[in-house]
Amino acid sequence: MGSFSLPHLIVMALVVLVLFGRGRISEMMGDFGKGIKSFKQGMSDEDNKPVPPPPAQLQQVPPPVAPAPVHTPTDQAQ
């Protein structure tokens, strides 16, 4: 009971032909074919393109550390 039989499919095909017309269906299938062709071409272009080397890793050099000032006790309580 949930599947389509051959008569159901034929009636559905006729309804689609009446709604869209033969020319429109042909045009849609042509566009579909062109889309698949360009997709395959794009995929093959990706495969043939050389892989660029990964960018060089820059080593982060820490900034130079200034020496800590030396505090000398001074005689301020005179």
N, CA, C and O atoms as a Tripos MOL2 file, in Angstrom:
@<TRIPOS>MOLECULE
protein
  312   311    78     0     0
PROTEIN
NO_CHARGES

@<TRIPOS>ATOM
      1 N           0.7970   -1.1680    0.0000 N.3       1 MET1
      2 CA          0.0000    0.0000    0.0000 C.3       1 MET1
      3 C           0.8540    1.2510    0.0000 C.2       1 MET1
      4 O           0.1910    2.2730   -0.1810 O.2       1 MET1
      5 N           2.0090    1.4110    0.1390 N.am      2 GLY2
      6 CA          2.7230    2.6670    0.1350 C.3       2 GLY2
      7 C           3.5500    2.8600   -1.1170 C.2       2 GLY2
      8 O           4.1510    3.9190   -1.3000 O.2       2 GLY2
      9 N           3.5960    1.8670   -1.9780 N.am      3 SER3
     10 CA          4.4530    1.9840   -3.1510 C.3       3 SER3
     11 C           3.6420    2.3950   -4.3780 C.2       3 SER3
     12 O           2.4220    2.2420   -4.4260 O.2       3 SER3
     13 N           4.3550    2.9150   -5.3520 N.am      4 PHE4
     14 CA          3.7100    3.3170   -6.5970 C.3       4 PHE4
     15 C           3.7930    2.1780   -7.6040 C.2       4 PHE4
     16 O           4.8230    1.5160   -7.7340 O.2       4 PHE4
     17 N           2.7080    1.9690   -8.3000 N.am      5 SER5
     18 CA          2.7070    0.9560   -9.3520 C.3       5 SER5
     19 C           2.9310    1.6580  -10.6950 C.2       5 SER5
     20 O           3.0030    2.8850  -10.7540 O.2       5 SER5
     21 N           3.0370    0.8910  -11.7480 N.am      6 LEU6
     22 CA          3.2990    1.4450  -13.0730 C.3       6 LEU6
     23 C           2.2050    2.4230  -13.5160 C.2       6 LEU6
     24 O           2.5380    3.4880  -14.0370 O.2       6 LEU6
     25 N           0.9230    2.1160  -13.3350 N.am      7 PRO7
     26 CA         -0.1020    3.1010  -13.7380 C.3       7 PRO7
     27 C           0.0180    4.4270  -12.9610 C.2       7 PRO7
     28 O          -0.2100    5.4960  -13.5250 O.2       7 PRO7
     29 N           0.3720    4.3560  -11.6860 N.am      8 HIS8
     30 CA          0.5540    5.5820  -10.9170 C.3       8 HIS8
     31 C           1.6840    6.4310  -11.5010 C.2       8 HIS8
     32 O           1.5470    7.6460  -11.6410 O.2       8 HIS8
     33 N           2.7830    5.7930  -11.8340 N.am      9 LEU9
     34 CA          3.9230    6.5130  -12.3810 C.3       9 LEU9
     35 C           3.6040    7.1390  -13.7380 C.2       9 LEU9
     36 O           4.0430    8.2520  -14.0280 O.2       9 LEU9
     37 N           2.8500    6.4350  -14.5600 N.am     10 ILE10
     38 CA          2.4710    6.9670  -15.8750 C.3      10 ILE10
     39 C           1.5830    8.1960  -15.7190 C.2      10 ILE10
     40 O           1.7740    9.1930  -16.4150 O.2      10 ILE10
     41 N           0.6120    8.1290  -14.8080 N.am     11 VAL11
     42 CA         -0.2730    9.2760  -14.5750 C.3      11 VAL11
     43 C           0.5350   10.4610  -14.0460 C.2      11 VAL11
     44 O           0.3090   11.5950  -14.4670 O.2      11 VAL11
     45 N           1.4580   10.2170  -13.1410 N.am     12 MET12
     46 CA          2.2810   11.3040  -12.6050 C.3      12 MET12
     47 C           3.1400   11.9250  -13.7080 C.2      12 MET12
     48 O           3.2920   13.1460  -13.7470 O.2      12 MET12
     49 N           3.7030   11.1130  -14.6010 N.am     13 ALA13
     50 CA          4.5110   11.6250  -15.7030 C.3      13 ALA13
     51 C           3.6630   12.4850  -16.6380 C.2      13 ALA13
     52 O           4.1240   13.5250  -17.1100 O.2      13 ALA13
     53 N           2.4370   12.0630  -16.9070 N.am     14 LEU14
     54 CA          1.5420   12.8500  -17.7670 C.3      14 LEU14
     55 C           1.1960   14.1930  -17.1130 C.2      14 LEU14
     56 O           1.1590   15.2210  -17.7880 O.2      14 LEU14
     57 N           0.9480   14.1830  -15.8280 N.am     15 VAL15
     58 CA          0.6310   15.4290  -15.1270 C.3      15 VAL15
     59 C           1.8280   16.3870  -15.1830 C.2      15 VAL15
     60 O           1.6560   17.5850  -15.4030 O.2      15 VAL15
     61 N           3.0110   15.8680  -14.9870 N.am     16 VAL16
     62 CA          4.2080   16.7070  -15.0510 C.3      16 VAL16
     63 C           4.3750   17.2790  -16.4560 C.2      16 VAL16
     64 O           4.6990   18.4570  -16.6060 O.2      16 VAL16
     65 N           4.1620   16.4740  -17.4720 N.am     17 LEU17
     66 CA          4.2690   16.9580  -18.8550 C.3      17 LEU17
     67 C           3.2480   18.0450  -19.1440 C.2      17 LEU17
     68 O           3.5580   19.0250  -19.8220 O.2      17 LEU17
     69 N           2.0340   17.8790  -18.6370 N.am     18 VAL18
     70 CA          0.9910   18.8760  -18.8760 C.3      18 VAL18
     71 C           1.3340   20.1860  -18.1490 C.2      18 VAL18
     72 O           1.1590   21.2690  -18.7080 O.2      18 VAL18
     73 N           1.8120   20.0890  -16.9290 N.am     19 LEU19
     74 CA          2.1130   21.2910  -16.1540 C.3      19 LEU19
     75 C           3.3200   22.0540  -16.7010 C.2      19 LEU19
     76 O           3.2680   23.2770  -16.8260 O.2      19 LEU19
     77 N           4.3790   21.3640  -17.0210 N.am     20 PHE20
     78 CA          5.6130   22.0340  -17.4080 C.3      20 PHE20
     79 C           5.8240   22.0910  -18.9130 C.2      20 PHE20
     80 O           6.5160   22.9870  -19.3970 O.2      20 PHE20
     81 N           5.2640   21.1860  -19.6470 N.am     21 GLY21
     82 CA          5.4800   21.1450  -21.0920 C.3      21 GLY21
     83 C           6.7850   20.4490  -21.4360 C.2      21 GLY21
     84 O           7.7060   20.3720  -20.6230 O.2      21 GLY21
     85 N           6.8420   19.9450  -22.6640 N.am     22 ARG22
     86 CA          8.0100   19.1850  -23.0750 C.3      22 ARG22
     87 C           9.2520   20.0550  -23.1690 C.2      22 ARG22
     88 O          10.3410   19.6060  -22.8140 O.2      22 ARG22
     89 N           9.1150   21.2770  -23.6350 N.am     23 GLY23
     90 CA         10.2690   22.1600  -23.8080 C.3      23 GLY23
     91 C          10.8930   22.5530  -22.4750 C.2      23 GLY23
     92 O          12.1160   22.5980  -22.3410 O.2      23 GLY23
     93 N          10.0490   22.8350  -21.4950 N.am     24 ARG24
     94 CA         10.5660   23.2640  -20.1870 C.3      24 ARG24
     95 C          11.3050   22.1210  -19.4930 C.2      24 ARG24
     96 O          12.3440   22.3460  -18.8730 O.2      24 ARG24
     97 N          10.7900   20.9210  -19.5880 N.am     25 ILE25
     98 CA         11.4560   19.7600  -18.9690 C.3      25 ILE25
     99 C          12.7950   19.5050  -19.6540 C.2      25 ILE25
    100 O          13.7910   19.2110  -18.9930 O.2      25 ILE25
    101 N          12.8150   19.6200  -20.9840 N.am     26 SER26
    102 CA         14.0580   19.4210  -21.7280 C.3      26 SER26
    103 C          15.0910   20.4710  -21.3200 C.2      26 SER26
    104 O          16.2730   20.1620  -21.1690 O.2      26 SER26
    105 N          14.6390   21.7070  -21.1440 N.am     27 GLU27
    106 CA         15.5420   22.7890  -20.7390 C.3      27 GLU27
    107 C          16.0900   22.5480  -19.3330 C.2      27 GLU27
    108 O          17.2720   22.7760  -19.0760 O.2      27 GLU27
    109 N          15.2360   22.0910  -18.4320 N.am     28 MET28
    110 CA         15.6790   21.8310  -17.0610 C.3      28 MET28
    111 C          16.6920   20.6930  -17.0190 C.2      28 MET28
    112 O          17.6760   20.7640  -16.2830 O.2      28 MET28
    113 N          16.4580   19.6460  -17.8040 N.am     29 MET29
    114 CA         17.4000   18.5240  -17.8180 C.3      29 MET29
    115 C          18.7330   18.9510  -18.4390 C.2      29 MET29
    116 O          19.7890   18.4840  -18.0130 O.2      29 MET29
    117 N          18.6930   19.8290  -19.4380 N.am     30 GLY30
    118 CA         19.9360   20.3320  -20.0260 C.3      30 GLY30
    119 C          20.7320   21.1450  -19.0150 C.2      30 GLY30
    120 O          21.9520   21.0130  -18.9230 O.2      30 GLY30
    121 N          20.0250   21.9970  -18.2470 N.am     31 ASP31
    122 CA         20.6990   22.7750  -17.2060 C.3      31 ASP31
    123 C          21.2700   21.8620  -16.1300 C.2      31 ASP31
    124 O          22.3580   22.1100  -15.6090 O.2      31 ASP31
    125 N          20.5430   20.8210  -15.8040 N.am     32 PHE32
    126 CA         21.0140   19.8650  -14.8030 C.3      32 PHE32
    127 C          22.2920   19.1800  -15.2900 C.2      32 PHE32
    128 O          23.2420   19.0150  -14.5240 O.2      32 PHE32
    129 N          22.3120   18.7850  -16.5600 N.am     33 GLY33
    130 CA         23.4960   18.1450  -17.1440 C.3      33 GLY33
    131 C          24.6860   19.0790  -17.1710 C.2      33 GLY33
    132 O          25.8120   18.6620  -16.8970 O.2      33 GLY33
    133 N          24.4460   20.3550  -17.5020 N.am     34 LYS34
    134 CA         25.5360   21.3330  -17.5150 C.3      34 LYS34
    135 C          26.0920   21.5340  -16.1140 C.2      34 LYS34
    136 O          27.3010   21.6830  -15.9360 O.2      34 LYS34
    137 N          25.2190   21.5390  -15.1290 N.am     35 GLY35
    138 CA         25.6640   21.6970  -13.7480 C.3      35 GLY35
    139 C          26.5420   20.5490  -13.3040 C.2      35 GLY35
    140 O          27.5710   20.7600  -12.6620 O.2      35 GLY35
    141 N          26.1450   19.3410  -13.6390 N.am     36 ILE36
    142 CA         26.9520   18.1670  -13.2670 C.3      36 ILE36
    143 C          28.2940   18.1950  -13.9960 C.2      36 ILE36
    144 O          29.3260   17.8540  -13.4180 O.2      36 ILE36
    145 N          28.2780   18.6020  -15.2720 N.am     37 LYS37
    146 CA         29.5190   18.6590  -16.0420 C.3      37 LYS37
    147 C          30.4830   19.6760  -15.4400 C.2      37 LYS37
    148 O          31.6750   19.3990  -15.3090 O.2      37 LYS37
    149 N          29.9710   20.8560  -15.0720 N.am     38 SER38
    150 CA         30.8560   21.8690  -14.4900 C.3      38 SER38
    151 C          31.3430   21.4370  -13.1080 C.2      38 SER38
    152 O          32.4670   21.7580  -12.7210 O.2      38 SER38
    153 N          30.5060   20.7120  -12.3600 N.am     39 PHE39
    154 CA         30.9350   20.2010  -11.0610 C.3      39 PHE39
    155 C          32.0820   19.2110  -11.2180 C.2      39 PHE39
    156 O          33.0700   19.2840  -10.4870 O.2      39 PHE39
    157 N          31.9590   18.2880  -12.1660 N.am     40 LYS40
    158 CA         33.0270   17.3160  -12.4050 C.3      40 LYS40
    159 C          34.3010   18.0100  -12.8650 C.2      40 LYS40
    160 O          35.4010   17.6270  -12.4670 O.2      40 LYS40
    161 N          34.1490   19.0450  -13.7160 N.am     41 GLN41
    162 CA         35.3160   19.7820  -14.1940 C.3      41 GLN41
    163 C          35.9870   20.5070  -13.0310 C.2      41 GLN41
    164 O          37.2150   20.5360  -12.9430 O.2      41 GLN41
    165 N          35.2030   21.0820  -12.1540 N.am     42 GLY42
    166 CA         35.7680   21.7550  -10.9930 C.3      42 GLY42
    167 C          36.4930   20.7920  -10.0730 C.2      42 GLY42
    168 O          37.5440   21.1230   -9.5240 O.2      42 GLY42
    169 N          35.9380   19.6030   -9.9040 N.am     43 MET43
    170 CA         36.5880   18.6070   -9.0600 C.3      43 MET43
    171 C          37.9020   18.1530   -9.6820 C.2      43 MET43
    172 O          38.8820   17.9570   -8.9630 O.2      43 MET43
    173 N          37.9450   17.9820  -11.0050 N.am     44 SER44
    174 CA         39.1890   17.5450  -11.6390 C.3      44 SER44
    175 C          40.2180   18.6690  -11.6230 C.2      44 SER44
    176 O          41.4170   18.3980  -11.5470 O.2      44 SER44
    177 N          39.7740   19.9330  -11.6930 N.am     45 ASP45
    178 CA         40.7140   21.0480  -11.5900 C.3      45 ASP45
    179 C          41.3610   21.0720  -10.2130 C.2      45 ASP45
    180 O          42.5470   21.3750  -10.0890 O.2      45 ASP45
    181 N          40.5990   20.7590   -9.1940 N.am     46 GLU46
    182 CA         41.1480   20.7190   -7.8380 C.3      46 GLU46
    183 C          42.1880   19.6100   -7.7080 C.2      46 GLU46
    184 O          43.1940   19.7810   -7.0200 O.2      46 GLU46
    185 N          41.9500   18.4800   -8.3630 N.am     47 ASP47
    186 CA         42.8830   17.3610   -8.2790 C.3      47 ASP47
    187 C          44.1760   17.6550   -9.0310 C.2      47 ASP47
    188 O          45.2460   17.2240   -8.6030 O.2      47 ASP47
    189 N          44.0970   18.3820  -10.1440 N.am     48 ASN48
    190 CA         45.2690   18.6390  -10.9770 C.3      48 ASN48
    191 C          46.0940   19.8250  -10.4850 C.2      48 ASN48
    192 O          47.2480   19.9730  -10.8890 O.2      48 ASN48
    193 N          45.5450   20.6540   -9.6410 N.am     49 LYS49
    194 CA         46.2510   21.8410   -9.1740 C.3      49 LYS49
    195 C          47.3540   21.4190   -8.2050 C.2      49 LYS49
    196 O          47.1070   20.6240   -7.2980 O.2      49 LYS49
    197 N          48.5890   21.9530   -8.3890 N.am     50 PRO50
    198 CA         49.6580   21.5900   -7.4540 C.3      50 PRO50
    199 C          49.3590   22.1660   -6.0680 C.2      50 PRO50
    200 O          48.7990   23.2530   -5.9250 O.2      50 PRO50
    201 N          49.7420   21.4180   -5.0910 N.am     51 VAL51
    202 CA         49.4980   21.8250   -3.7150 C.3      51 VAL51
    203 C          50.6150   22.7630   -3.2850 C.2      51 VAL51
    204 O          51.7850   22.3840   -3.3340 O.2      51 VAL51
    205 N          50.2810   23.9810   -2.8630 N.am     52 PRO52
    206 CA         51.3420   24.8950   -2.4310 C.3      52 PRO52
    207 C          51.9080   24.4330   -1.0990 C.2      52 PRO52
    208 O          51.1990   23.8380   -0.2870 O.2      52 PRO52
    209 N          53.1960   24.7100   -0.8790 N.am     53 PRO53
    210 CA         53.7920   24.2980    0.3980 C.3      53 PRO53
    211 C          53.1560   25.0960    1.5340 C.2      53 PRO53
    212 O          52.7150   26.2280    1.3310 O.2      53 PRO53
    213 N          53.1100   24.5180    2.7020 N.am     54 PRO54
    214 CA         52.5190   25.2450    3.8200 C.3      54 PRO54
    215 C          53.3700   26.4560    4.1650 C.2      54 PRO54
    216 O          54.5850   26.4300    3.9720 O.2      54 PRO54
    217 N          52.7500   27.5200    4.6720 N.am     55 PRO55
    218 CA         53.5370   28.7110    4.9990 C.3      55 PRO55
    219 C          54.5400   28.4160    6.1020 C.2      55 PRO55
    220 O          54.2960   27.6090    6.9980 O.2      55 PRO55
    221 N          55.6710   29.0950    6.0070 N.am     56 ALA56
    222 CA         56.7390   28.8680    6.9870 C.3      56 ALA56
    223 C          56.2720   29.3400    8.3570 C.2      56 ALA56
    224 O          55.6240   30.3780    8.4880 O.2      56 ALA56
    225 N          56.6050   28.5780    9.3420 N.am     57 GLN57
    226 CA         56.2480   28.9330   10.7100 C.3      57 GLN57
    227 C          57.2530   29.9660   11.2190 C.2      57 GLN57
    228 O          58.4610   29.7340   11.1820 O.2      57 GLN57
    229 N          56.7650   31.0690   11.6780 N.am     58 LEU58
    230 CA         57.6380   32.0910   12.2300 C.3      58 LEU58
    231 C          57.8620   31.7990   13.7040 C.2      58 LEU58
    232 O          56.9200   31.5660   14.4630 O.2      58 LEU58
    233 N          59.1250   31.8150   14.0880 N.am     59 GLN59
    234 CA         59.4230   31.5850   15.4930 C.3      59 GLN59
    235 C          59.2950   32.9130   16.2160 C.2      59 GLN59
    236 O          59.8550   33.9230   15.7910 O.2      59 GLN59
    237 N          58.5690   32.8990   17.2880 N.am     60 GLN60
    238 CA         58.4060   34.1150   18.0600 C.3      60 GLN60
    239 C          59.5800   34.2500   19.0220 C.2      60 GLN60
    240 O          59.8040   33.4070   19.8910 O.2      60 GLN60
    241 N          60.3120   35.3310   18.8390 N.am     61 VAL61
    242 CA         61.4540   35.6020   19.7010 C.3      61 VAL61
    243 C          60.9530   36.5070   20.8210 C.2      61 VAL61
    244 O          60.3880   37.5670   20.5520 O.2      61 VAL61
    245 N          61.1530   36.1020   22.0730 N.am     62 PRO62
    246 CA         60.6850   36.9590   23.1550 C.3      62 PRO62
    247 C          61.4700   38.2610   23.1620 C.2      62 PRO62
    248 O          62.6560   38.2730   22.8320 O.2      62 PRO62
    249 N          60.8210   39.3530   23.5340 N.am     63 PRO63
    250 CA         61.5390   40.6280   23.5530 C.3      63 PRO63
    251 C          62.6540   40.5850   24.5940 C.2      63 PRO63
    252 O          62.5460   39.8770   25.5950 O.2      63 PRO63
    253 N          63.7170   41.3380   24.3590 N.am     64 PRO64
    254 CA         64.8250   41.3140   25.3310 C.3      64 PRO64
    255 C          64.3490   41.8690   26.6750 C.2      64 PRO64
    256 O          63.5890   42.8360   26.7450 O.2      64 PRO64
    257 N          64.8140   41.2370   27.7070 N.am     65 VAL65
    258 CA         64.4200   41.6310   29.0540 C.3      65 VAL65
    259 C          65.5020   42.5480   29.6000 C.2      65 VAL65
    260 O          66.6820   42.1990   29.6340 O.2      65 VAL65
    261 N          65.0700   43.7340   30.0270 N.am     66 ALA66
    262 CA         66.0290   44.6730   30.6120 C.3      66 ALA66
    263 C          66.3820   44.1920   32.0120 C.2      66 ALA66
    264 O          65.5230   43.6750   32.7260 O.2      66 ALA66
    265 N          67.6410   44.3580   32.4100 N.am     67 PRO67
    266 CA         68.0050   43.9070   33.7520 C.3      67 PRO67
    267 C          67.2760   44.7460   34.8050 C.2      67 PRO67
    268 O          67.0210   45.9330   34.6040 O.2      67 PRO67
    269 N          66.9600   44.1270   35.8890 N.am     68 ALA68
    270 CA         66.2570   44.8080   36.9660 C.3      68 ALA68
    271 C          67.1720   45.8390   37.5870 C.2      68 ALA68
    272 O          68.3610   45.5730   37.7650 O.2      68 ALA68
    273 N          66.6470   47.0230   37.9280 N.am     69 PRO69
    274 CA         67.5030   48.0330   38.5420 C.3      69 PRO69
    275 C          67.9760   47.5690   39.9150 C.2      69 PRO69
    276 O          67.2420   46.9270   40.6660 O.2      69 PRO69
    277 N          69.1830   47.9040   40.2090 N.am     70 VAL70
    278 CA         69.7770   47.5150   41.4840 C.3      70 VAL70
    279 C          69.5290   48.6580   42.4600 C.2      70 VAL70
    280 O          69.9240   49.7940   42.2020 O.2      70 VAL70
    281 N          68.8900   48.3660   43.5540 N.am     71 HIS71
    282 CA         68.6250   49.3600   44.5750 C.3      71 HIS71
    283 C          69.7290   49.3110   45.6310 C.2      71 HIS71
    284 O          70.0050   48.2730   46.2310 O.2      71 HIS71
    285 N          70.3170   50.4160   45.8220 N.am     72 THR72
    286 CA         71.3320   50.5110   46.8690 C.3      72 THR72
    287 C          70.7640   51.3440   48.0160 C.2      72 THR72
    288 O          70.1490   52.3900   47.8060 O.2      72 THR72
    289 N          70.9800   50.8710   49.1880 N.am     73 PRO73
    290 CA         70.4630   51.6530   50.3100 C.3      73 PRO73
    291 C          71.2110   52.9780   50.4090 C.2      73 PRO73
    292 O          72.4410   53.0110   50.3770 O.2      73 PRO73
    293 N          70.4880   54.0250   50.5270 N.am     74 THR74
    294 CA         71.0950   55.3370   50.6760 C.3      74 THR74
    295 C          70.7740   55.8920   52.0520 C.2      74 THR74
    296 O          69.7930   55.5050   52.6870 O.2      74 THR74
    297 N          71.5650   56.7460   52.4660 N.am     75 ASP75
    298 CA         71.4080   57.3090   53.7870 C.3      75 ASP75
    299 C          70.5490   58.5540   53.6720 C.2      75 ASP75
    300 O          71.0870   59.6420   53.4670 O.2      75 ASP75
    301 N          69.2720   58.4390   53.7930 N.am     76 GLN76
    302 CA         68.3910   59.5920   53.6470 C.3      76 GLN76
    303 C          67.9980   60.1520   55.0190 C.2      76 GLN76
    304 O          67.4860   61.2690   55.0840 O.2      76 GLN76
    305 N          68.2070   59.4570   56.0560 N.am     77 ALA77
    306 CA         67.7860   59.9030   57.3800 C.3      77 ALA77
    307 C          68.8800   60.7020   58.0550 C.2      77 ALA77
    308 O          69.1610   60.3830   59.2100 O.2      77 ALA77
    309 N          69.4910   61.6390   57.5180 N.am     78 GLN78
    310 CA         70.5650   62.4130   58.1420 C.3      78 GLN78
    311 C          70.0810   63.5660   58.9070 C.2      78 GLN78
    312 O          70.8810   64.3040   59.4830 O.2      78 GLN78
@<TRIPOS>BOND
     1     1     2 1
     2     2     3 1
     3     3     4 2
     4     3     5 am
     5     5     6 1
     6     6     7 1
     7     7     8 2
     8     7     9 am
     9     9    10 1
    10    10    11 1
    11    11    12 2
    12    11    13 am
    13    13    14 1
    14    14    15 1
    15    15    16 2
    16    15    17 am
    17    17    18 1
    18    18    19 1
    19    19    20 2
    20    19    21 am
    21    21    22 1
    22    22    23 1
    23    23    24 2
    24    23    25 am
    25    25    26 1
    26    26    27 1
    27    27    28 2
    28    27    29 am
    29    29    30 1
    30    30    31 1
    31    31    32 2
    32    31    33 am
    33    33    34 1
    34    34    35 1
    35    35    36 2
    36    35    37 am
    37    37    38 1
    38    38    39 1
    39    39    40 2
    40    39    41 am
    41    41    42 1
    42    42    43 1
    43    43    44 2
    44    43    45 am
    45    45    46 1
    46    46    47 1
    47    47    48 2
    48    47    49 am
    49    49    50 1
    50    50    51 1
    51    51    52 2
    52    51    53 am
    53    53    54 1
    54    54    55 1
    55    55    56 2
    56    55    57 am
    57    57    58 1
    58    58    59 1
    59    59    60 2
    60    59    61 am
    61    61    62 1
    62    62    63 1
    63    63    64 2
    64    63    65 am
    65    65    66 1
    66    66    67 1
    67    67    68 2
    68    67    69 am
    69    69    70 1
    70    70    71 1
    71    71    72 2
    72    71    73 am
    73    73    74 1
    74    74    75 1
    75    75    76 2
    76    75    77 am
    77    77    78 1
    78    78    79 1
    79    79    80 2
    80    79    81 am
    81    81    82 1
    82    82    83 1
    83    83    84 2
    84    83    85 am
    85    85    86 1
    86    86    87 1
    87    87    88 2
    88    87    89 am
    89    89    90 1
    90    90    91 1
    91    91    92 2
    92    91    93 am
    93    93    94 1
    94    94    95 1
    95    95    96 2
    96    95    97 am
    97    97    98 1
    98    98    99 1
    99    99   100 2
   100    99   101 am
   101   101   102 1
   102   102   103 1
   103   103   104 2
   104   103   105 am
   105   105   106 1
   106   106   107 1
   107   107   108 2
   108   107   109 am
   109   109   110 1
   110   110   111 1
   111   111   112 2
   112   111   113 am
   113   113   114 1
   114   114   115 1
   115   115   116 2
   116   115   117 am
   117   117   118 1
   118   118   119 1
   119   119   120 2
   120   119   121 am
   121   121   122 1
   122   122   123 1
   123   123   124 2
   124   123   125 am
   125   125   126 1
   126   126   127 1
   127   127   128 2
   128   127   129 am
   129   129   130 1
   130   130   131 1
   131   131   132 2
   132   131   133 am
   133   133   134 1
   134   134   135 1
   135   135   136 2
   136   135   137 am
   137   137   138 1
   138   138   139 1
   139   139   140 2
   140   139   141 am
   141   141   142 1
   142   142   143 1
   143   143   144 2
   144   143   145 am
   145   145   146 1
   146   146   147 1
   147   147   148 2
   148   147   149 am
   149   149   150 1
   150   150   151 1
   151   151   152 2
   152   151   153 am
   153   153   154 1
   154   154   155 1
   155   155   156 2
   156   155   157 am
   157   157   158 1
   158   158   159 1
   159   159   160 2
   160   159   161 am
   161   161   162 1
   162   162   163 1
   163   163   164 2
   164   163   165 am
   165   165   166 1
   166   166   167 1
   167   167   168 2
   168   167   169 am
   169   169   170 1
   170   170   171 1
   171   171   172 2
   172   171   173 am
   173   173   174 1
   174   174   175 1
   175   175   176 2
   176   175   177 am
   177   177   178 1
   178   178   179 1
   179   179   180 2
   180   179   181 am
   181   181   182 1
   182   182   183 1
   183   183   184 2
   184   183   185 am
   185   185   186 1
   186   186   187 1
   187   187   188 2
   188   187   189 am
   189   189   190 1
   190   190   191 1
   191   191   192 2
   192   191   193 am
   193   193   194 1
   194   194   195 1
   195   195   196 2
   196   195   197 am
   197   197   198 1
   198   198   199 1
   199   199   200 2
   200   199   201 am
   201   201   202 1
   202   202   203 1
   203   203   204 2
   204   203   205 am
   205   205   206 1
   206   206   207 1
   207   207   208 2
   208   207   209 am
   209   209   210 1
   210   210   211 1
   211   211   212 2
   212   211   213 am
   213   213   214 1
   214   214   215 1
   215   215   216 2
   216   215   217 am
   217   217   218 1
   218   218   219 1
   219   219   220 2
   220   219   221 am
   221   221   222 1
   222   222   223 1
   223   223   224 2
   224   223   225 am
   225   225   226 1
   226   226   227 1
   227   227   228 2
   228   227   229 am
   229   229   230 1
   230   230   231 1
   231   231   232 2
   232   231   233 am
   233   233   234 1
   234   234   235 1
   235   235   236 2
   236   235   237 am
   237   237   238 1
   238   238   239 1
   239   239   240 2
   240   239   241 am
   241   241   242 1
   242   242   243 1
   243   243   244 2
   244   243   245 am
   245   245   246 1
   246   246   247 1
   247   247   248 2
   248   247   249 am
   249   249   250 1
   250   250   251 1
   251   251   252 2
   252   251   253 am
   253   253   254 1
   254   254   255 1
   255   255   256 2
   256   255   257 am
   257   257   258 1
   258   258   259 1
   259   259   260 2
   260   259   261 am
   261   261   262 1
   262   262   263 1
   263   263   264 2
   264   263   265 am
   265   265   266 1
   266   266   267 1
   267   267   268 2
   268   267   269 am
   269   269   270 1
   270   270   271 1
   271   271   272 2
   272   271   273 am
   273   273   274 1
   274   274   275 1
   275   275   276 2
   276   275   277 am
   277   277   278 1
   278   278   279 1
   279   279   280 2
   280   279   281 am
   281   281   282 1
   282   282   283 1
   283   283   284 2
   284   283   285 am
   285   285   286 1
   286   286   287 1
   287   287   288 2
   288   287   289 am
   289   289   290 1
   290   290   291 1
   291   291   292 2
   292   291   293 am
   293   293   294 1
   294   294   295 1
   295   295   296 2
   296   295   297 am
   297   297   298 1
   298   298   299 1
   299   299   300 2
   300   299   301 am
   301   301   302 1
   302   302   303 1
   303   303   304 2
   304   303   305 am
   305   305   306 1
   306   306   307 1
   307   307   308 2
   308   307   309 am
   309   309   310 1
   310   310   311 1
   311   311   312 2
@<TRIPOS>SUBSTRUCTURE
     1 MET1         2 RESIDUE 1 A MET
     2 GLY2         6 RESIDUE 1 A GLY
     3 SER3        10 RESIDUE 1 A SER
     4 PHE4        14 RESIDUE 1 A PHE
     5 SER5        18 RESIDUE 1 A SER
     6 LEU6        22 RESIDUE 1 A LEU
     7 PRO7        26 RESIDUE 1 A PRO
     8 HIS8        30 RESIDUE 1 A HIS
     9 LEU9        34 RESIDUE 1 A LEU
    10 ILE10       38 RESIDUE 1 A ILE
    11 VAL11       42 RESIDUE 1 A VAL
    12 MET12       46 RESIDUE 1 A MET
    13 ALA13       50 RESIDUE 1 A ALA
    14 LEU14       54 RESIDUE 1 A LEU
    15 VAL15       58 RESIDUE 1 A VAL
    16 VAL16       62 RESIDUE 1 A VAL
    17 LEU17       66 RESIDUE 1 A LEU
    18 VAL18       70 RESIDUE 1 A VAL
    19 LEU19       74 RESIDUE 1 A LEU
    20 PHE20       78 RESIDUE 1 A PHE
    21 GLY21       82 RESIDUE 1 A GLY
    22 ARG22       86 RESIDUE 1 A ARG
    23 GLY23       90 RESIDUE 1 A GLY
    24 ARG24       94 RESIDUE 1 A ARG
    25 ILE25       98 RESIDUE 1 A ILE
    26 SER26      102 RESIDUE 1 A SER
    27 GLU27      106 RESIDUE 1 A GLU
    28 MET28      110 RESIDUE 1 A MET
    29 MET29      114 RESIDUE 1 A MET
    30 GLY30      118 RESIDUE 1 A GLY
    31 ASP31      122 RESIDUE 1 A ASP
    32 PHE32      126 RESIDUE 1 A PHE
    33 GLY33      130 RESIDUE 1 A GLY
    34 LYS34      134 RESIDUE 1 A LYS
    35 GLY35      138 RESIDUE 1 A GLY
    36 ILE36      142 RESIDUE 1 A ILE
    37 LYS37      146 RESIDUE 1 A LYS
    38 SER38      150 RESIDUE 1 A SER
    39 PHE39      154 RESIDUE 1 A PHE
    40 LYS40      158 RESIDUE 1 A LYS
    41 GLN41      162 RESIDUE 1 A GLN
    42 GLY42      166 RESIDUE 1 A GLY
    43 MET43      170 RESIDUE 1 A MET
    44 SER44      174 RESIDUE 1 A SER
    45 ASP45      178 RESIDUE 1 A ASP
    46 GLU46      182 RESIDUE 1 A GLU
    47 ASP47      186 RESIDUE 1 A ASP
    48 ASN48      190 RESIDUE 1 A ASN
    49 LYS49      194 RESIDUE 1 A LYS
    50 PRO50      198 RESIDUE 1 A PRO
    51 VAL51      202 RESIDUE 1 A VAL
    52 PRO52      206 RESIDUE 1 A PRO
    53 PRO53      210 RESIDUE 1 A PRO
    54 PRO54      214 RESIDUE 1 A PRO
    55 PRO55      218 RESIDUE 1 A PRO
    56 ALA56      222 RESIDUE 1 A ALA
    57 GLN57      226 RESIDUE 1 A GLN
    58 LEU58      230 RESIDUE 1 A LEU
    59 GLN59      234 RESIDUE 1 A GLN
    60 GLN60      238 RESIDUE 1 A GLN
    61 VAL61      242 RESIDUE 1 A VAL
    62 PRO62      246 RESIDUE 1 A PRO
    63 PRO63      250 RESIDUE 1 A PRO
    64 PRO64      254 RESIDUE 1 A PRO
    65 VAL65      258 RESIDUE 1 A VAL
    66 ALA66      262 RESIDUE 1 A ALA
    67 PRO67      266 RESIDUE 1 A PRO
    68 ALA68      270 RESIDUE 1 A ALA
    69 PRO69      274 RESIDUE 1 A PRO
    70 VAL70      278 RESIDUE 1 A VAL
    71 HIS71      282 RESIDUE 1 A HIS
    72 THR72      286 RESIDUE 1 A THR
    73 PRO73      290 RESIDUE 1 A PRO
    74 THR74      294 RESIDUE 1 A THR
    75 ASP75      298 RESIDUE 1 A ASP
    76 GLN76      302 RESIDUE 1 A GLN
    77 ALA77      306 RESIDUE 1 A ALA
    78 GLN78      310 RESIDUE 1 A GLN
